Amino acid sequence: MKTEGKLLNKKGQTAVEYIVTAAGLFTAIISFYVLYSHLVPQQFEQGAKVILSEYEAGS
């Protein structure tokens, strides 16, 4: 019965490792999404300003 207890303990440890890994990856993905959802619109605005200023300078 000792091996059976170790096997269940091992399965529990593996399940916890999967849950922790999944939570870490989920957190990383959400963090990147939040970062880029603010960063990308700012980059578009800056690019639009440069394009408009070059267009107005050429006119």
Phi, psi and omega in degrees: 000341180296320180293327179294319178295321178294323180295316178295321179296319179296318178296320178296320179295318179296319179297318179295319179297319178297318181295316180295318179296315179297319179295320178296316179294319178299316179297318179296317181295317179296320179297315178297320180298314180297316180299309185284336178291338175266327186284317185296314177300325177296319179296320178296319179296317179296318178296320179296320178297318179295315180298315181294321180292324177291322179294317180292327180290328181281340184281000000 
